[in-house]
Amino acid sequence: MKFENTDLSVVGEETVLACLLRHQYQVNYSCTSGHCQSCLLKMTDGDIRLAAQKGLKSTAVEQNFFLACQQPANSTQSACKIEQSTLFNQAQLIDKHFYNDSICRLRIACEQPFNYRAGQFINLKNPGGVIRSYSLASLPDEPYLELHVSKKNDGKMTLWLFEQFHVGDQIEFQGAIGDCFYTQCDLNTPITLIGNGTGASPLIGIVRDALKVGHRGTINFYHGASEPSSLYLSDDLMQMQRENNNFYYHPCINSEFEHQGVRLGRCNEIALAELKPTNEARLYLCGNPEMVAFTQKKAFLAGISSKNIFTDPFDYK
């Protein structure tokens, strides 16, 4: 394989990303599962595997961009080079709000018009070149993109966002990506949403989108956390419940200690026990990848059609 005019040896069936990392190239990547799209490279010669362009916009496909984590290195006959900067847009931080010490809300304003659906995610790129994915809690007609960030003590991106990213600063972003969003359907269709931690951020956007178009079916939102302070959207969701007679908020704590107004147990297990499966029912799952995969399987076996299960697992580097 040739990368930026340098011949690189390929070992077995390794991917382009694995090959580059083995040769100690500093390339962008995160989930390594083809979900986040942060490892985009551009092929200047050679065949691109179909799976390596799955989920990419048609404009990116036409320019020969591909996902390095999904492309076999031994199928790359000539050079490929990183062209990520051409796929990034500019935005400015206009608001920063801390829900608590470990979760903050960012609102960024785009320099150019930006089309997306509530619940999709974008990739943020900081000045050091670190790229991470964050889901959109805002609606397309709002004058900003809203992101909810959970702080990780060893997170290169989250520490920068919490400590060094200030109102007025510029940032690059790529997207929108993902198919976990509300689409027009029978307005009487029941909807269940399950998310743990900041997995609630895309879900609240999806709920707001559904209610905006007049969805009449029952909407049940199960939000899980390890402690009450991590149920950071409880005030907003309780207000939505008061304003909409078909929306029900279920805050859940995985704890042995009781808390007023909070249900004890894992949010996905509580939701699965109360799920009323039909072929039309819709299910949205966001958050921890293991929780998402487990719940998706259980819901399908219970009778929810696979085409009506929408997921956004938070895969991290």
N, C-alpha and C positions, 0 to 999 in steps of 0.2 A: 504494500500500500504506500502511496506517496502523499505526504501531507506538507503543504506549503513548500513544494520542491525538494522535500527530504524523503528518501526511501526509508520505510519502516518495516521491520520484520513483523510477521503475523503468526500468532500461536493458535493452532487449532481453529475452533469455531468462534473465537472471541469477536465481540462487536467493535465497531470503529471507536466507540468511547473507551472500552476496555483497553484497546491497543494504544490509544493516545495516553491514557493514564499510566499504563505500564512503561511507556517511554518518557514519562514524567513531564508531559505537556500540561500546562495550566489551562484547562478548558472548562466551560460552564456546564454544570449538570446538577440535578437534584434527585428526583425520584428513581431514576434508572428503569422505569417501567413504561415509558412512552406516554405518560399522562401529563406531565407539567410542561413539556416542550422547551425546556430551558437549554437543552443540549443541541440545538439546531446548528447544523453545518451546511455548507453548500458544496454540491458535487460539480466539479468542472469537467470530469470525464469518468465514465463508468456507468454501471447499471444500478439503479436504486430499487431496493426491495419494496414491494407494495406496502408492507406493514410499517416501513420506516417513514411513510408519509401519511399514515392514518391519522385523521383528525386535523390535518393542516389545512389552512385556507387555500383555495385554488390559486391565488396569487403567489403563495409560497411554493406550491407544487410546480407551477410554471417556471419559477426561477431556480428549480433544482435544489431547494432546501430539503433536508431530511433529518430524522431523529437519529443521532449518533448511537444512542443506546439500543436501537432496534435494527441497525444496519450491520450485516456481517462484514468484517474487515477484509476477508479474503475474496469478496466479490467486487471490491473497489480496485479497478485496474490502473487508475492514474491518480491525479491530484484532487484533493478536496480541501477547501479552506473555510475558515470561520468568517461568516458575513452577518453576524448577529446585529450589528449596529443599524443596518438598513431596515430591520424589522421592529425597531423600537421607536416609541413616541415620547414626547416631552410633556411633563406635568409639573404643577407647583403645589406644595403643601399649603392649604389654606386654613386648616383647623386640626388641632391635636387635642384629644380628650382622654384622660386616664380614668377608666372605670374602677380600677384598683391598681395595686403595685405590679400586677403581672399581665393585665390586659388593657390595651389602649385602642382608641378609634382614630383612624386617619381619614381625612377628606382631602383629596387632591383634585385640582382643576386641570383639565386637559387644554393644551394649546390649540389643538385641532379637533373638529367634530369626531366623536368616537361612538360607534354603534356596538351595543352589547345587550345581553339579557340578564336580568337580576338572577343571581345564583351562579353565573359563570365566574371564572377567575382570571387574574392577570399575573404576569411575572414582573416583579419590581427588580430593578438593577441599581445598586448603589454606586458611588464613585469608585469604590474599590473593585468593581466588576462582579460582586457577589449577586447572584440571582435567586430569588425565592418566589413561590406562588402564594397569592392571597385571594380569597373569594370576595365577590362584590355583594354588599348588602344594600346598595343604593338601587334606585330605579333609573332607567335611561333618560327620563325627562327631568331629572334633578341636575343642578349645575355643578356636580362634583361626583367623583367615584369614592364610595365609602368602603373602607377596609377595617377589619378587626384583627389585631395582632396579639398573639400570646407570646410573652417573653420567655426565652429559653436562656438559661444561664451561660451556656456555651454556644449560643447561636450568633454567628457572625452578622447576620442580617438583623435579627431582632434587637440585639444590643445596640446596633447603629441606629435603628429606627427609634428606639426608646431614648437614647442618650445624645445622639448627634444630629438627628433629622429635626429641623425646626421650621416653624411657619415661615413661608417665604422662600424656602429652599426648593431647588429643582430636583427632579428625579426622572429617570427613564422607565418606561413600562412597555410590555409586550402583551398582546392578547386582542380580543377576549377569547377564552378557551373553555371547552367543556360543554356538555349537553344536559347538565343538571339544572333545568330551569322550567318555569311554568309555561305550558303551551295550551292554546285554546282547545277545550274539550267540552263534553256535556257539563254544563254549569252545575248540575246536581251530583256530579261525581264526588265520592268521599276522598279526602286527601289526608294522609298521615305523613308527618315529618319527624325524623329522629336525628338528633345531633348531640355530640358531647363536646364540651369546651367551646372553642371558637367555631366549631362546626355549626353553631347556631347562626353565624353571620350570613352565609348564603341562604339559609332557610327563612330568615326573617324577610329577606328580599323577595323570595318566592311567594311567601304568604301575602306580603303587601301587593305584589303584582296580581295575585289571584283575586284578592279583595277589590282591587282597583277596577277590574273588569266585571265585577258583580258576581263572583263565584258564590253559588248558593249551597253547595254540598258541605257536609261537615268537615271541618279542618281541625285536626288534632296535632298539636306541636309538643313533642316530648324532648326536653332539654336536660341532659345529664351533666353532673359535675361531682367533684370529690368533696366540695364544701360549699356552703351557701354563697360566699362571696364570689365564687366562680360562675354563679347564675347571673351574670352581669347584665342580661337583657330583661330581667324579670319585671322591672317597672314598665318598660315599653310593651312587653307582651301582655301583662295584666291590663294595661290600658287598652290594647287592641281587643282583648276579650270582653271588656266592658262595652266597647263601641260596636262589636259585631256579634250577633247572636248565634252565628254558626262557627265561631272560632273558639277553641279550647286550649288553654296552656297548661302543660303538665311539667312543673319543675321537679327534678328527681336528684337525689343525693345517694351515692353509693357509700352509705355509712350505717353504723349500728346505733347512732344517736339520733333521736327524733328532733325535727325542727318544724316549727309551726308553718303550715301552708306548703310544705315540701314532702314529696313522697319518697319513701326509702327503697333503694334498690337501683339496679342499672336501668337506665332509661330505655334501652332497646329491649330488655327482657320484659319490662312493664308494658311497653307498647305492643310487643308480640303477643302477650297474654290477652290484650284487649282488642287486637286487630280483628276486623270483620272482613275476611278476604272475599273479593269478587273479581271477576275478570276485568271490570271497569275501574276498580279502586286504584288509586295512585299512591306510590310510596317514594319519599325522598330521604336519602341517607347521606349524612355528611359527618366527617370527623375521623377518628382513629381507624386506620385501614382494617385492623382485625375485627373491630366492631361492625364496620360496614360490610365486610365479606361474610361474616357469620350471619348477620341479620338479613342480608340479601338472599342467602341460601334458604334460611328458615321461612322467610316470607314467600318465596317462590314455592317451596314445598307445601306451604299452607294454602296456596291457591291464588296468590297475586301473579298476574301475567308478567313475564320477564320484560315485555315491552313497556310496562307501566312502572318499572322500578328504576329510579334515577339516582345515581350515586356520584359522590365527590369525596373519595378517600384522601385524607391529608397525608400524602407520602412525603417524607423528608429525606434529605441527603444523609 
